């Protein structure tokens, strides 16, 4: 997340028993709105070229700094919502419940590993 320069507020790590690591990203709405210069919705920001480019650049930088295949992130999906406490996506201590988020966003998680990558999936070399 740090490599993305503030675009992501949090991320869900995916890739158990898969050929690579990928993430489901929750956007940092205030940062992204400043980045694009408009008070767009979460869904609009997730599809905005400037936000996508920032994530691509950040993940590419992360991958350059982490040559080990186990640390590289190959794909990302930017989620169009925010994590919710009421359905268990956030723990009582304020952390993301990674497993619950993967279950809640199962279609997005599956898209991370689809071949070829569907629209909305960011692929990073």
C-alpha positions, 0 to 999 in steps of 0.5 A: 500500500505504501508504494501506491502513495496514498491511493489505497487505504487498505488491501486484501491479499489473495493468492493462496494456492494460486500462481501469483499474489494479487490484491483487492484494494480499498481506495483512500477516498479523500486522497483519490478525490484530490488526485483527480481534482473532483469529488467523485464516488468510490465507483467512479474513482475505481475506474478513473485513469489517474487512480488506475495509473497511480496503482499501476505505478505503485505496484510496479515500483513495489515489484522492482524493489521486491525481486522475490516472486513471493513478494511481488504483486501481479494483479489488483482490483480496486473495490467500489466500496469501503470495508464494513464493520456491520458485516464483519469485514473489519475486526473489533480492533479495526483491522481488515478481516482478510478471509471475510473480505475475500468471501464478501468480494469473491467475484472480484477475488476470482477475477484476479486469477481469471485468464485472460484478465477481465476488464477492471483487473490491473495487471502489473509486470 
